Amino acid sequence: MRCTPKKTVAQIIQSGNDDLITVKGNQPTLFAQLQTQFEQAPALSVDVQTEQTRDRQTQRTVSVLKTVADLDPRWLGVQRLVRLERVGTRSNQAYTETMFYISSLALNAAGFAQRIRQHWHIENRLHWVKDVVLKEDQAPLCDGYALTNFAIVRTMALNLFRRHGFDSITQGLRRMAHDIPGLFSYFQ
């Protein structure tokens, strides 16, 4: 049985859990519906946050609508439609980004803003580090369980570095690269 986003959402809801799903271009009908709804309907609630970090300034605006009646019924449990607009500058270059979400949660905009930020915290501290710093996607491993085994080793390394006070995995790698006894002491 082919796995589709609608079936995945149905499994999440039927298992008694909630979801907050990013709607991308691979769901063109739903994506277009969300764009239209946010252009036509007033928001149920809005949350605006501004953040200044190093060379980046970002304003995030989260808007929430109640679900619409003409949404495909196979999208089970949808309670809210969410739009996140990011506007700002990175290295003096202006950018703008709009993302849409569907959710089975009935939160206000501030609640969704917090959930979305929590997701990005995981993305930035785990997935990005594995992809960029540890170059997981470039690993030429394909035989047997090598890919899975090395993914486990990378995750263990991340956890050990973080447990021993390294917020930057790059700094941890540089510091411990030639300190084999120190590196092995992490396993005690």
Protein Blocks (a to p, Z undefined) as FASTA:
>chain_A
ZZdfklmmmmmmmnopacdddddfklmmlmmmmmmmmmmpccfbdcdddddehjbccddd
dddddddfklcfklghiabdcdddddddeehiacddddddddfbdcdfklmmmmmmmmmm
mmmmmmmmmmmmnommmpccfehjlmmmmmmmmmmmmmmmmmnopablklmmmmmmmmmk
lmmmmmZZ
